[in-house]
Amino acid sequence: MGKGHFSDDFKRDAVAQIAERGYPVSEVSERLSVSPHSLYGYRPGNSLVLIPITS
């Protein structure tokens, strides 16, 4: 995948699906057509932070 330029709203929604709604990163990445790496890449300097939660 090439480097995409996603809006802050897109990033916020993607992170919310994982952090607040409990969807797996793999499912959200597939549904939104972005790599799982991209979802973990939304950190300071890129607007958002996603910290994986392990059980």
Contacts in CASP RR format, 6 or more apart in sequence:
PFRMAT RR
TARGET T0000
AUTHOR 0000-0000-0000
METHOD contacts of the structure
MODEL  1
MGKGHFSDDFKRDAVAQIAERGYPVSEVSERLSVSPHSLYGYRPGNSLVL
IPITS
1 34 0 8 1.000
1 35 0 8 1.000
1 38 0 8 1.000
4 38 0 8 1.000
6 14 0 8 1.000
6 34 0 8 1.000
6 38 0 8 1.000
8 47 0 8 1.000
8 48 0 8 1.000
10 32 0 8 1.000
11 42 0 8 1.000
11 46 0 8 1.000
11 47 0 8 1.000
11 48 0 8 1.000
12 48 0 8 1.000
14 28 0 8 1.000
14 32 0 8 1.000
14 34 0 8 1.000
14 39 0 8 1.000
14 42 0 8 1.000
15 39 0 8 1.000
15 42 0 8 1.000
15 48 0 8 1.000
15 49 0 8 1.000
15 50 0 8 1.000
17 23 0 8 1.000
17 28 0 8 1.000
18 24 0 8 1.000
18 25 0 8 1.000
18 28 0 8 1.000
18 39 0 8 1.000
18 50 0 8 1.000
19 50 0 8 1.000
19 53 0 8 1.000
25 36 0 8 1.000
25 39 0 8 1.000
25 40 0 8 1.000
25 52 0 8 1.000
26 36 0 8 1.000
28 39 0 8 1.000
29 35 0 8 1.000
29 36 0 8 1.000
29 38 0 8 1.000
29 39 0 8 1.000
39 50 0 8 1.000
40 50 0 8 1.000
40 52 0 8 1.000
41 50 0 8 1.000
42 48 0 8 1.000
42 49 0 8 1.000
42 50 0 8 1.000
43 49 0 8 1.000
43 50 0 8 1.000
END
